[in-house]
Amino acid sequence: MRDYNIDEVDHLIRNRRSIYPNMYSGEEVSDEVIKSMLENANWAPTHRLTEPWRFVVFKGEGIKKLATFQSELYKKLTTEDGTFDKSKYEKLAQRPLLCSHIIAIGLKRDPKKSVPEVEEIASVAAAVQNMYLTATSNGVGCYWGSGGVTYKEEAKGFFNLGSEDKLLGFLYIGMPKGKWPQGRRKPIEEKVTWVIDQ
Ligand SMILES: Cc1cc2nc3c(=O)[nH]c(=O)nc-3n(C[C@H](O)[C@H](O)[C@H](O)COP(=O)(O)O)c2cc1C
């Protein structure tokens, strides 16, 4: 049985946008919406039902802890290798504070490694898309960021991840202010080949 409004689903998918922290109003997003995003994440496709997505939700004082952790880790690592940039440090310390919630996006590697890692990454990405769409349908802004300490081995422990696991970034969340942005995509025809009769 089909009980979806196709036009609305198409519109939701095409109207989903990345909404960045400088576009947030400062108003808090309800935990109900966050829980609904997480519940929908849990229904992403997953080969062999490994369900590799893991999330840590930061809010309030939790966001301050995250901001301190990531800016101090950045400072430590870049002071060691001589690439410290004060403006990047300040961005890591300040930008999270513009958000209502931040969800760290983790990948827990199945101990049996029953599917290739790329399939687990694909599965977590699908879970993130479910969160993006749920946010959009609730009029909430979010964006997937993979900057800062995302790919640093030293960051994993803070997010309950082990050495075989991966941190894939952060979903920054807030109530949008101003106009919902326009998307940009090149036509699908440029990216598709049909193999058909004749
Ligand atoms: C895996 C992944 C990582 C991303 N990391 C960043 C990032 O670090 N910084 C950023 O500005 N946008 C990041 N984005 C968001 C893209 O910039 C955004 O999806 C793109 O501009 C298209 O805009 P739209 O999401 O509104 O369609 C990331 C997206 C994905 C899928």
Ligand as a Chemical Component Dictionary entry (heavy atoms), coordinates in Angstrom:
data_LIG
# 
_chem_comp.id                   LIG 
_chem_comp.type                 NON-POLYMER 
_chem_comp.pdbx_formal_charge   0 
_chem_comp.three_letter_code    LIG 
# 
loop_
_chem_comp_atom.comp_id 
_chem_comp_atom.atom_id 
_chem_comp_atom.alt_atom_id 
_chem_comp_atom.type_symbol 
_chem_comp_atom.charge 
_chem_comp_atom.model_Cartn_x 
_chem_comp_atom.model_Cartn_y 
_chem_comp_atom.model_Cartn_z 
_chem_comp_atom.pdbx_ordinal 
LIG C1  C1  C 0 30.371 13.774 4.130  1  
LIG C2  C2  C 0 30.077 15.252 4.057  2  
LIG C3  C3  C 0 30.911 16.154 4.711  3  
LIG C4  C4  C 0 30.664 17.522 4.655  4  
LIG N1  N1  N 0 31.515 18.377 5.306  5  
LIG C5  C5  C 0 31.333 19.705 5.203  6  
LIG C6  C6  C 0 32.238 20.604 5.822  7  
LIG O1  O1  O 0 33.189 20.191 6.489  8  
LIG N2  N2  N 0 32.007 21.919 5.669  9  
LIG C7  C7  C 0 30.955 22.403 4.928  10 
LIG O2  O2  O 0 30.815 23.621 4.807  11 
LIG N3  N3  N 0 30.047 21.578 4.376  12 
LIG C8  C8  C 0 30.211 20.233 4.479  13 
LIG N4  N4  N 0 29.297 19.372 3.918  14 
LIG C9  C9  C 0 28.029 19.905 3.371  15 
LIG C10 C10 C 0 28.161 20.221 1.879  16 
LIG O3  O3  O 0 28.962 21.379 1.737  17 
LIG C11 C11 C 0 26.760 20.452 1.316  18 
LIG O4  O4  O 0 26.043 19.234 1.355  19 
LIG C12 C12 C 0 26.842 20.945 -0.145 20 
LIG O5  O5  O 0 27.307 22.275 -0.184 21 
LIG C13 C13 C 0 25.518 20.878 -0.855 22 
LIG O6  O6  O 0 24.559 21.689 -0.198 23 
LIG P1  P1  P 0 23.159 21.100 0.297  24 
LIG O7  O7  O 0 23.470 20.076 1.357  25 
LIG O8  O8  O 0 22.432 22.296 0.821  26 
LIG O9  O9  O 0 22.478 20.488 -0.896 27 
LIG C14 C14 C 0 29.534 18.012 3.940  28 
LIG C15 C15 C 0 28.682 17.087 3.290  29 
LIG C16 C16 C 0 28.954 15.737 3.330  30 
LIG C17 C17 C 0 28.042 14.772 2.605  31 
# 
loop_
_chem_comp_bond.comp_id 
_chem_comp_bond.atom_id_1 
_chem_comp_bond.atom_id_2 
_chem_comp_bond.value_order 
_chem_comp_bond.pdbx_ordinal 
LIG C1  C2  SING 1  
LIG C2  C3  SING 2  
LIG C2  C16 DOUB 3  
LIG C3  C4  DOUB 4  
LIG C4  N1  SING 5  
LIG C4  C14 SING 6  
LIG N1  C5  DOUB 7  
LIG C5  C6  SING 8  
LIG C5  C8  SING 9  
LIG C6  O1  DOUB 10 
LIG C6  N2  SING 11 
LIG N2  C7  SING 12 
LIG C7  O2  DOUB 13 
LIG C7  N3  SING 14 
LIG N3  C8  DOUB 15 
LIG C8  N4  SING 16 
LIG N4  C9  SING 17 
LIG N4  C14 SING 18 
LIG C9  C10 SING 19 
LIG C10 O3  SING 20 
LIG C10 C11 SING 21 
LIG C11 O4  SING 22 
LIG C11 C12 SING 23 
LIG C12 O5  SING 24 
LIG C12 C13 SING 25 
LIG C13 O6  SING 26 
LIG O6  P1  SING 27 
LIG P1  O7  DOUB 28 
LIG P1  O8  SING 29 
LIG P1  O9  SING 30 
LIG C14 C15 DOUB 31 
LIG C15 C16 SING 32 
LIG C16 C17 SING 33 
# 
